[in-house]
């Protein structure tokens, strides 16, 4: 081969490879599918989920005449199979509708009846845009003294096609935490002031965003998500309780990534990418005093589990109360925590988690923690449409 032919061959190869990789990249960065739109309604609250084939950038704006919110999803196309109009009529939203606004933008429109505020954030794996819309609270017109804490939602993690963590001897997290949640419901129900609901009472899969929506729909006063921990280190053991907040702790990020069903790399990327949206959520929690109450609740539950198990078992390790970004706590409008009740990845604790007595002790200890938290709260006095703490005059 002559030098001229050799150079020509190299140039041809370069052109081919450039064309090939450009084609591959173009395909990879092609439009994202808007796959479905789901909606949950309750008194004073509506959650809308827009299911996507990949995360996207978006913008939103509120306009009048008629009053509506719209969300433009960049580099998207709408699936022909989905229902593009959802009638709502819940006093907050009239309808939710979607359409191809232009060649590379899908516009999702919320036709409004009457709203107080809204929050929006993106979740991954699977990708979905979550829109939480809040109406104006209707206050009671009669004078009565009521407990400040009446409604509790328990959330047994995972379920159905999602087993959660699996122990070295095959024990499923989803089964363990459902059993504990049912025992906890029974223990809490001994307090006649409490109404206790579970996000699931059998082995079914429920998306994380639907669990939070359920708690909000019940106007819950507390939301407690129950999980079993896991670690690549088989000797890791102990109890820890989380609340929603930023963290730089690698172990907390690892735990939240596992419970969110995404990789640690994606978890860190999302923390950076959607920092502004999450900061708004955390800011609202601080302003509404929900973060302080979540800290109190987490400490009561954590200390009670450690104390309760410590009376009956050896080597109960206290990892304390920690912060992390758990999807299932995003958008919760009440004090909320996530309890990791033992390490199912540890052969000793897996064996304990398979025993009814151990699970009963955990449930009873958690109930004691909730009861102690409730006893420390003042009753609420509802008078002529106003709500104030009894005896404070505020």
Protein Blocks (a to p, Z undefined) as FASTA:
>chain_A
ZZklmmmmmmmmmmmmmmmmmmmmmmmmmccddfbdcddddehiacdddddfbdcddddd
ddehiaddddddehiacdfkbcfbdcfklopambdcdddfblmlccdddddfbdfbdcdd
ddehiadddddddddddddfbdcdddfblbdcdddeeeijlnbjadfkopafklmmmmmm
mmmmmmmmmpmkbccddfbfcdcdddfklmmmmmmmnopabdcdddddddfblkbgcddd
ddddddfbfklmmmmmmmnopafklmmmmmmmmmmmmmmmmmmmmmnommmmmmmmmmmm
mmmmmmmmmmmpghiacebjaddddfklgopabdcddddfbdfklmklmmmmmpmklmmm
mmmmmmmmmmmmmmmpccdddeehiacdehklZZ
